[in-house]
Amino acid sequence: MVVTGGGSGIGEALAKAAAGAGARQVVVADLDATAAETVAAAIAQSGGSASATEVDVADEAQIVSLVEDTENRFGPIDVFVSNAGYVTVAGLEDSNDNIQKMWEVHVLSHIYAARAVVPSMASRGEGYLLNTASAAGLLSQIGSLSYSVTKHAAVSLAEWLAITHHHQGIRVSVLCPQAVRTNIIANSPDEQVSGGEVDDFGVAAADGVVEADDVAQLCLEAMSEERFHVLPHPEVADYIKMKASDTDRWLGAMRKFQGRLFGDAPLPGDKIL
């Protein structure tokens, strides 16, 4: 198994859970090489087999190298977890550069990963892609235009992959949580998020904050059942149904929710996680 964004949060929990479940090799990939090495060392100390590597998921060449190096060292990749991500707080005023960067990390990275591993998986007739998106990709993200748009695209891409490559033995799941207790704020650009404690989760915490370890276990269960949506917050399933059955009512409810949180509109700098 390869896990990007594996140096902390959900990625770290997934890497450790997979090793505990018997994964023959876990490759922990992260922009923070030290964090990746720490997670890999912890897995090894627990009796698992893991290695660490530094990777910028927004760079396709680095994803290709990650896949090639992993296959050369450990053999075919059975599971690729495309998990890296970060959060922003901005609306239409956000810069094109910021929006483009989030597009690269939240969408293109999943494309790069699939492009690199699907041919080998298809040739073997089996393989699994687990892509991390967000409940924002199924609903919306109050306060962050680019987070909402890119997470929607990430879900759409996962749907396309699940349709297009199913006949080749490739299975796909997409993780869509609300608030998870991670350090995503600390790992996000300082100028794009508000300050404060990392356990202050803002609007996404309306249905509670779940632990990363619990999310990881749910992901393993979903993959064992070949279930597409992984929803750590079961309320999200009800919101999806409401959105599909009466979009205008859903939009009205979201506007009311935004109003309760921010007044007429969210302001840049307000916490939106």
N, C-alpha and C positions, 0 to 999 in steps of 0.2 A: 504494500500500500504506500502511495505517495500522498502526503498531506501538505498543501501550501498554506501559508499562514499558520504553520504548525508550532511556532514558538511560544504561543500564548493562547488564552481564551478557548474558544470552541475547537480550534485546530489542535492545540495541546491536548485537550481532553479526548479528542478523537484518536489522536496518535497513541495515547496511553491505553485507551479502551480497546483499540484494535490489537495492540500488542498483548494485552491481557486476555483477549479472546483467541489468541493463537496465530496472529498474522506472522508469516515466516520472516518478513522483513518490513520495517516501517522506515520510510525515508521522510525525515522532518525537514521541510523546506520553509525558509522564512527570509524576509528582507534583513532581519536582525540575526546574523549568524551566531552570535553568542547565545541568544535565546533558543535557537534551534539546537545548538550543541547541548545546552542544559537539559532540554526535554529528552533528547536522544540518550544522554547519560543516565537520566532517571529511569528510562525504559530498560536500559541495559542492567542497571542495578537491581531492577525488579525481575530479572531473568529473561527479558525479551531481547530481540535483536533489532537494533535501530542504528541509523546513521543520520548525520546532519549535513545540510548544504545551504548556502546562501543563494537566494534567487529573488529577482525582481519580476513579478508576474506580468508586469506591463511590457516586458521586453520578450518578444516571441523567441528570439535566439536563445535566451536563457532558459525558457521553457523547453525548447527542443533539446538543449544540452542536458537539462535535468532528466528528461525522459531517456535520452540515449545513454547517458552515464549510468542511470539506474538499471537499464536493461543489460548493459554490458557487465555490470558488477553482480547483479542479483537475478537476472532473468526477466521474463515478461512481467509487466505490471498488470496485476489483477484488478486493482481498485485505484482510481485516481480521485482524490478529494481536492477540488478546486475551491479554496475556502478564504483566501485573503480578501480583506476589505477594510474600509474605514468610513467615517461619518463626517458630514459637513452640515453647516447651518447657513443657508442662503436661499434666496429666491431668484427672481429674474435679474437681480443686480450682480449675481455671481459672474465671475470672469470666464471667458471662453476657455482659458487655460485650465482653470479649476474643474470645469465641467468635462473637458477632454480627458484630464487625468483620471477622474472618477470613471469615465466611460472605459478607459483602458484597464483599470483595475477590476471593475465590477462586471464587465461584459467581454472585452477582447481577451482577457486572461482565460476565461472559460473556453472561448473559441480556440485559442492557442493550445490549451491543454487537450481538447478533444481532437484537434487536427493532428496533434503529435502522437496520441495513444490509440485512437480509433482504428487506424489501419492494422496495427498488430493485433488488437483485440478481435477485429473482424476476421482476420486470417485464422485465428484460433477458435472462433465461434463463441467467444465468451469475454466478458469484461464488465466492469461497473464504473459509472461516473456518478459521483456525489458532488453536486454544486451547491454552494452556500449562496442563497439569495437573502430574502427577508420577508416578513409579513407585509412590509411596505411594497414589495413586488406584486403582491396579490391585492392589496388595498391601496394605500397611499402613505406618504410620510409628511405629516404636517410640519412645515418649517424648512423643508429641504427639497428643493426642486430636483437637483441632480441625483440625490440619493434615491428618490422615488422613481425617477425615469430610468435610471440604470438598473435598479433592482427589478423593475417590470421587464426590462429587456433580458435580464438574466433568467427570469422565470420563463419567458417566451423561448429563449434559446434552449433551455432544458426540455421544454415541451417538444420542440422541433427535433432535438436529438433522440428523445424517447420514441418519437414516431418514426423517424427516418432510419434508425439503426437497430430497431428491436429485432427485425428478422435476421440480423447477423449475430444474435446472441448477446447484444450489448444492452444492459439495463441502466436506467437513469433514475436518480432521486434528486429532489431539490429541497433544501432545508430552508424553511421560512419562519424563523422565530420572531417574536417580539423582543422584549427586554431579556437579556441574558447577562449574568454577572461576569463580565469580562473587563479588560482594560482597554476597550476600543477607543474611549475618549483619549486616554494617554497616548495611544498609538496613532492618533489622527493629527493633521496639521494644526498647530497652535492657533493660526490665524483664522481657522475655519470652524472652530468649536468654542463654546464658552468654557470658562474655567469651572472649578468645583471638584468635588469628590467623584471618583470614578463609579461610586455606587448610586449616584443620582441619575436616574434613567429617564426622567421627563415623561413625555407623552406615551412612549412605548411601554411604560410600566403600569399602565392602567389595569391590565389583567395580571399583574404580578411579575416578579423577576424570578426566572428559573436559573438553576445552576448549570454550568457548562458540562459537568460530569453527567448530569441527567440528560442533557441534550445529546451527548455522545452516545449514551446507551440507547436512546430513542432512534438515533441514526442507524446503529447496528441492527436494531430490530426491524426498522423499515427496509433496510437492504436485504435482510434475510427473507422478508415477505415480498420483496420487489414492489414496494409501495412508493408511488411517485412523490406525493406531498409528505414532507416531514414537518409536522406542526407541533412544536413543543407547547404552544398555547392552544388548547382545543377550541377556545372561543373563536379563533380565526376562521374555522370551518363554517361557523354560523354567520360570520360577517361576509364571507364569500357568497354564501347562499342569498343573503339579503341584497348584496350588491348585484347579483345576477338576476334576481327576481324583481327588484324594483330599484333601479339605479338612481332615479330622482330622489327617492326616499333615503337611500344610502348617502347620497351627496348632501342632503339636508342634515342628516345626522352627523356627518363629518364636519359640516360648517358649524353646527351647534357645539360640537366637541372643541373645535378650534376656538370658538368664541369664549367658552368657559375657561380655556387655558390662557389665551392671549388677548382677549378683547376682540377688536375688529380683525386683526391679522397678527400672525407671529412676526416678531422683529428679529433681525439678524443679531445673533449673540444669545438668544434664548435657547435653553437646552431642549433638544428635540429627540434625544435617544429613547 
